[in-house]
Amino acid sequence: MSRFSQQTIQIALAVVITALAAEAYTTSSANNLYTALSFQYQRIVRPSNITSVAVKFGVSSINFLDVRSQQFSVTGWIEASWVDGRYSWVPSAFENIKYMYLGSTTCWNPKLAVQNAMAGSISVEEELAFRIDSTGNVSTTLWGVFTVHCSTDSAYYPFDTQSCSIRVASAYPSDFVVLVSEGIDTSQVTNSAEWTLTSASSSNDTLTHSVLTFTFDLARRSSYSWLYQVLVPVAVLSFLGPCAFIVPPECASKLGLPVAVLLAEVLFAVIIFQDVPILGDATPIISTYILILIILSSIETLFTTIVIRIHQNKARQSSMSSITRVATALLTTVTCVCCDRKEAAASSSPTESEIESHVECAQATEIQLPEVKNHIKRRLSLKTISPDNSFATSSKENFQKGRHSRAWADTGTLCGRGEVRETAWEELARAMDRVFLIVFIILRLILTVVYTTQIKSGSS
């Protein structure tokens, strides 16, 4: 290395050391600067006629958003800065001190407060420090937990999105202090377990006082897990209600099924309503959906009781009115209950060989036909063959005629081809079961589709 290079390096090191020594901070120089800045300084006097204060809101975490109590809480800070010409000095006169910190007892501040705070306004405290540089720029930062009132819209719960605002204002009128927004700092934000911050914006509103509104848009994070764990079981459970109309009316557990479904839905509703908000600007659709399901289950229980009561009229040998006969005949025709009875009767009818053997035996011995199987005996009622109940006096042709016509039943009803049909109480009960089964399944399907459509449109 040449001698010239060594001399250059030594000179550069000397300059750096001299500069560092000149900028060294000493307590005496800081005391002198503080005395000079606070001399005849009145902190109640604002820096200028109209002081412009730049405000930035920073968010470090989303604590919670309680839709039921309409409270929104964040942890963050408020940065405020302005220019005070009384705080200016030449750094070289005070050993190159370019900035220092002062307490709020010796510095003017804009007296910022949160207007919509739940537990009172959050204002700048006395122990806050103000950073002042040599050009007169003053800045301060207020850290804290800000819990504010938030009007919520829970119509599309649990796929809802909420917008909450924090309103920052100055205690001075807008003629003296004007607040200017510098945006929202979300670079350090930590979302809560339930809500995610999707966007943030700010706006200025100047009336009697200058007010800055910092708006936070939040989306619920647990929407689909809540859907699969709670809503789907409720919807599946609701479709068990119409299954009560599949159970035969003579079954003892027919009424127990809709009652059990109704109680289960009420229990689910109590659990769900502990989380579903009942307050807000709109009623949650999920609340209306569950309420309608409970109403449908109650109606199903009522109609099941009516069907059982109608079926029991057969044992009481109650007679039908003419209007009831016409209405029930129409129901049995539409629901094919009479067709099912005909198919069941045809399957239980005797064969040709059985007919011939019984007729020949009766004519040869001139005695009454012995006992036959119960289903054949019920189908081939002796009233169908001859009025005097004598099977032996009937011919094969008469027997064939009776086979192709519908027998008079024990209830005194007739259901044949071309004749006027009168439906028994048993057939009426089964017809009503089929009608109610179809109607309530369709109603629940429509209700579920409408709810799903509205939720999807709201979340999008």
Secondary structure as GFF3:
##gff-version 3
##sequence-region A 1 460
A	DSSP	alpha_helix	3	22	.	.	.	ID=ss1
A	DSSP	alpha_helix	27	38	.	.	.	ID=ss2
A	DSSP	beta_strand	51	66	.	.	.	ID=ss3
A	DSSP	beta_strand	71	83	.	.	.	ID=ss4
A	DSSP	three_ten_helix	91	94	.	.	.	ID=ss5
A	DSSP	beta_strand	99	103	.	.	.	ID=ss6
A	DSSP	beta_strand	112	114	.	.	.	ID=ss7
A	DSSP	beta_strand	129	133	.	.	.	ID=ss8
A	DSSP	beta_strand	137	149	.	.	.	ID=ss9
A	DSSP	beta_strand	161	170	.	.	.	ID=ss10
A	DSSP	beta_strand	177	185	.	.	.	ID=ss11
A	DSSP	beta_strand	195	206	.	.	.	ID=ss12
A	DSSP	beta_strand	210	220	.	.	.	ID=ss13
A	DSSP	alpha_helix	223	226	.	.	.	ID=ss14
A	DSSP	pi_helix	227	231	.	.	.	ID=ss15
A	DSSP	alpha_helix	232	238	.	.	.	ID=ss16
A	DSSP	three_ten_helix	241	245	.	.	.	ID=ss17
A	DSSP	alpha_helix	256	273	.	.	.	ID=ss18
A	DSSP	alpha_helix	285	316	.	.	.	ID=ss19
A	DSSP	alpha_helix	322	334	.	.	.	ID=ss20
A	DSSP	alpha_helix	337	347	.	.	.	ID=ss21
A	DSSP	alpha_helix	352	365	.	.	.	ID=ss22
A	DSSP	alpha_helix	374	379	.	.	.	ID=ss23
A	DSSP	alpha_helix	382	385	.	.	.	ID=ss24
A	DSSP	alpha_helix	396	403	.	.	.	ID=ss25
A	DSSP	alpha_helix	425	459	.	.	.	ID=ss26
###
